[in-house]
Amino acid sequence: MSGPVRYQVRHQTVYAYAGSVAHAHHLLHLTPRETATQTCPEHLLEIWPPPVLRLQHVDAFGNQATRLELNRAHERFEVTARMKIELLPRAAPASADTLPWEDVRDGLQYLAAPMDAHWLEALRFRTQSAFVPIKRVFEQYAADCFPDRTPVLTGALALMRKIHSEFTYTRGATHIGTTLLEVLEKRQGVCQDYAHFMIACMRSIGLPARYVSGYLHTGSAEQAPKRMGADASHAWIAVFAPPLGWVELDPTNALVVDQEHVALAWGRDFGDVSPLRGVILGGGAHSLEVGVELRPWTS
């Protein structure tokens, strides 16, 4: 096993409005999660114009969230998150040691009996959500990856590789309103589409999967193949694979997540963990610029 890896991240979001915004409320998910393998010794949020109210809280999924209220008229809104991250290596998951996928599916059925806390938590990520419908066509797509009595993580790895091989990473091919049925038809999209589609396939066969937002290190210029989805926020998934627990997979790059991924937040889908969203009064049309810099932290 290798030693710790350290990154420094700068994530800037700039909204430019055609008119003046008189009042605004924003919700930010820009504080990294603390886990057994990820720590954040330094974190700073720079906000302009300065908010009249700023509240930090933990959301329903255990993510750190920041609520802002702005009551100063403005035609530009900027948020810059700066952080330093340390990642410990993860042990390679032994997929053959995970439970058969049918046992996981059936173990999550309501039987009017007490359920282990980890399984109870997994139930939250088994049903459809705003961006992830459950449909027969997604079940059919995943079926050949989950033959009878296949270990659940073995099946999830096969599904990840299938999606990676059959889909093409294409910027601009989709937008926030593109449905997963359209994504399946086009076989094109970006990391958010890959993650949502794989989650839909897992949930459609009765298995929990959650959406993870964060950042991805591209690696060196000589690295081949080049990692996809690393120039802005990245997205991947986690599958419930007892007895190992949650195992994170990146279908965009066909990777088991280790020390290249920095996790910000997780939820049922993108709607739960959008880095920045809000409600504004005024403003009219707007433009949006997002820039992410992730590089090794050596000092």
C-alpha positions in Angstrom: 0.0 0.0 0.0 1.3 3.5 -0.8 1.4 6.4 1.6 -0.9 9.5 1.9 -1.6 11.7 -1.1 -2.2 15.5 -0.6 -4.0 17.9 -2.9 -4.8 21.6 -2.8 -8.0 22.6 -4.6 -9.4 25.9 -5.8 -13.0 25.9 -7.0 -14.4 29.2 -8.3 -18.0 29.8 -9.4 -19.0 33.2 -10.9 -22.5 34.3 -11.9 -22.9 37.4 -14.0 -26.4 38.8 -14.2 -27.9 41.0 -16.9 -29.7 43.1 -14.2 -29.4 43.7 -10.5 -30.2 41.0 -8.0 -32.0 42.5 -5.0 -32.1 39.5 -2.7 -30.7 36.0 -2.9 -30.6 32.7 -0.9 -27.9 30.1 -1.8 -27.1 26.6 -0.6 -23.5 25.4 -1.0 -22.0 21.9 -0.8 -18.4 23.0 -1.1 -17.0 21.5 2.2 -15.3 18.1 1.8 -16.5 15.2 3.8 -14.3 13.8 6.5 -13.9 10.0 6.2 -11.6 7.3 7.4 -9.4 7.9 4.3 -10.0 11.6 3.7 -9.2 14.6 5.9 -9.4 18.4 5.2 -6.9 20.3 7.4 -7.6 23.6 5.7 -10.8 25.0 4.1 -11.8 28.5 3.2 -14.9 30.0 1.5 -14.6 33.4 -0.1 -17.9 35.0 -1.0 -18.7 38.3 -2.8 -20.8 40.2 -2.1 -20.5 39.4 1.6 -23.6 37.7 2.8 -25.8 39.2 5.5 -26.3 35.7 6.9 -24.1 32.6 6.7 -25.0 29.3 8.4 -23.1 26.0 8.5 -25.1 22.9 9.1 -25.1 19.1 8.4 -27.7 18.0 5.9 -29.9 14.9 5.9 -27.1 12.8 4.3 -24.3 13.9 6.7 -22.8 16.5 4.3 -21.5 19.8 5.5 -23.7 22.5 3.8 -23.5 26.3 3.9 -26.6 28.6 3.6 -26.2 32.2 2.5 -28.5 35.2 2.4 -27.5 38.3 0.4 -29.6 41.5 0.7 -27.1 43.8 -1.0 -28.0 44.6 -4.7 -25.4 42.9 -7.0 -24.9 42.0 -10.6 -22.2 39.5 -9.9 -21.9 36.7 -7.4 -18.7 34.9 -6.8 -17.8 31.9 -4.5 -14.3 30.6 -4.3 -13.6 27.5 -2.2 -10.0 26.7 -1.3 -9.0 23.6 0.5 -6.2 21.2 1.3 -6.9 17.5 1.3 -5.1 14.4 2.5 -6.1 11.0 1.2 -5.0 7.7 2.7 -4.8 4.6 0.4 -7.7 2.2 0.4 -7.4 -1.5 0.5 -8.4 -3.1 -2.8 -12.0 -4.5 -2.3 -12.3 -8.3 -2.6 -15.4 -8.4 -4.8 -15.7 -12.2 -4.6 -16.2 -11.9 -0.8 -19.3 -9.7 -1.1 -22.8 -11.2 -0.7 -24.7 -12.5 -3.7 -26.6 -9.6 -5.3 -30.0 -11.4 -4.7 -29.3 -11.6 -0.9 -28.6 -7.9 -0.8 -31.8 -7.1 -2.8 -33.9 -9.4 -0.6 -32.3 -8.3 2.6 -33.6 -4.8 2.0 -37.2 -5.8 1.8 -39.6 -4.6 4.5 -40.2 -7.6 6.8 -41.6 -5.7 9.8 -38.5 -6.7 11.8 -35.5 -4.7 13.1 -32.8 -4.0 10.5 -29.1 -3.4 11.0 -28.3 0.3 10.9 -26.1 0.0 7.8 -28.8 -1.8 5.9 -31.4 0.7 7.0 -29.2 3.6 5.8 -28.8 1.8 2.4 -32.6 1.8 2.0 -32.4 5.5 1.4 -30.5 4.9 -1.8 -32.6 2.1 -3.3 -35.7 4.0 -4.5 -36.0 6.4 -7.4 -35.2 10.1 -7.0 -35.6 13.3 -9.0 -32.8 12.6 -11.5 -32.8 8.8 -11.2 -36.0 6.9 -12.3 -36.5 3.2 -11.9 -37.4 1.5 -15.2 -37.5 -1.9 -16.7 -35.1 -0.8 -19.5 -32.4 -0.1 -17.0 -32.9 -3.4 -15.3 -32.6 -5.1 -18.7 -29.3 -3.2 -19.5 -27.8 -4.4 -16.2 -29.1 -8.0 -16.3 -26.1 -9.7 -18.1 -23.8 -8.2 -15.4 -25.7 -9.9 -12.6 -26.1 -13.7 -13.3 -27.6 -15.8 -10.5 -25.6 -15.7 -7.3 -23.0 -13.2 -8.6 -21.3 -11.3 -5.7 -22.8 -7.9 -5.7 -19.5 -6.0 -6.1 -18.5 -8.4 -9.0 -21.7 -7.5 -10.8 -21.3 -3.8 -10.1 -17.7 -3.8 -11.5 -19.0 -5.6 -14.6 -21.7 -3.0 -15.0 -19.2 -0.2 -14.6 -17.0 -1.6 -17.3 -19.9 -2.2 -19.6 -21.1 1.4 -19.3 -17.5 2.7 -19.8 -17.0 0.6 -23.0 -20.4 1.4 -24.5 -20.8 5.1 -23.7 -18.7 8.0 -25.1 -17.7 10.9 -22.9 -18.9 14.0 -24.9 -19.2 17.5 -23.5 -22.3 19.3 -24.6 -24.2 16.1 -25.6 -26.5 16.5 -22.6 -27.8 19.2 -20.3 -29.5 19.2 -16.9 -32.9 18.4 -18.5 -31.7 15.4 -20.5 -33.4 12.3 -19.3 -31.7 9.0 -18.6 -33.7 7.4 -21.4 -32.1 9.9 -23.8 -28.7 9.2 -22.4 -29.2 5.5 -23.0 -30.3 6.2 -26.5 -27.4 8.5 -27.3 -24.8 6.5 -25.3 -23.1 9.9 -24.8 -22.7 12.2 -21.8 -20.5 13.5 -19.1 -19.6 12.2 -15.6 -23.0 13.2 -14.1 -24.8 11.2 -16.8 -22.5 8.2 -16.3 -23.1 8.3 -12.5 -26.9 8.8 -12.8 -27.2 6.0 -15.4 -25.3 3.5 -13.4 -27.3 4.3 -10.3 -30.5 3.9 -12.2 -29.4 0.4 -13.4 -28.4 -0.6 -9.8 -31.7 0.6 -8.3 -33.8 -0.9 -11.1 -32.6 -4.4 -10.0 -33.3 -3.6 -6.4 -29.8 -2.6 -5.2 -28.8 0.7 -3.4 -26.4 3.1 -5.0 -25.6 6.7 -4.1 -24.3 9.7 -6.0 -20.9 11.2 -5.0 -19.7 14.7 -6.1 -16.2 16.0 -5.8 -13.0 16.4 -7.8 -10.7 14.1 -9.8 -6.9 14.4 -10.2 -6.0 14.2 -13.9 -2.5 12.7 -13.3 0.6 13.6 -15.2 0.5 14.9 -18.8 2.1 11.6 -19.9 -0.6 9.4 -18.2 -2.6 7.3 -20.6 -5.5 7.0 -20.8 -6.3 10.5 -19.7 -8.8 10.7 -16.9 -12.2 12.1 -18.1 -14.2 14.7 -16.1 -11.3 16.4 -14.3 -11.6 20.0 -15.4 -14.6 20.8 -13.3 -16.6 19.1 -10.5 -16.6 15.3 -11.0 -19.2 12.7 -10.1 -19.1 9.0 -9.4 -21.1 6.5 -7.4 -20.9 4.2 -4.3 -22.5 0.8 -4.2 -23.7 -1.1 -1.1 -21.6 -4.2 -1.0 -21.8 -6.0 2.3 -19.8 -7.1 4.3 -17.4 -4.5 2.8 -19.9 -1.6 3.1 -20.0 1.2 0.5 -17.5 0.8 -2.3 -17.0 3.8 -4.6 -16.8 3.3 -8.4 -16.1 5.8 -11.2 -18.0 4.6 -14.4 -16.7 7.5 -16.4 -13.1 6.2 -16.1 -13.8 2.5 -15.1 -12.0 3.0 -11.8 -12.4 1.7 -8.3 -12.0 5.0 -6.3 -8.8 5.3 -4.4 -6.5 8.4 -4.1 -7.4 10.3 -7.3 -10.9 11.3 -6.1 -11.7 14.0 -3.5 -15.3 13.6 -2.2 -17.3 16.7 -1.4 -20.8 15.3 -0.7 -23.1 12.4 -1.4 -26.8 11.9 -1.8 -29.5 10.2 -3.9 -28.5 12.2 -7.0 -27.1 15.5 -8.2 -30.0 17.4 -6.8 -29.0 16.6 -3.3 -25.4 17.7 -3.6 -25.2 20.5 -6.2 -22.1 22.5 -5.3 -24.1 25.7 -5.5 -27.8 26.5 -6.1 -30.1 29.2 -5.0 -33.1 31.4 -5.4 -32.8 35.1 -6.5 -35.0 38.1 -6.8 -34.2 40.0 -10.0 -31.1 39.5 -12.1 -32.7 38.5 -15.4 -30.6 36.4 -17.7 -27.2 35.3 -16.4 -23.9 33.6 -17.4 -22.0 31.1 -15.4 -18.3 30.3 -15.2 -16.9 27.5 -13.1 -13.2 26.7 -12.8 -11.5 24.0 -10.8 -7.8 23.6 -10.1 -6.5 20.5 -8.3 -2.8 20.0 -7.9 -0.5 18.2 -5.5 0.1 19.9 -2.2 3.7 19.5 -1.1 4.2 22.1 1.7 
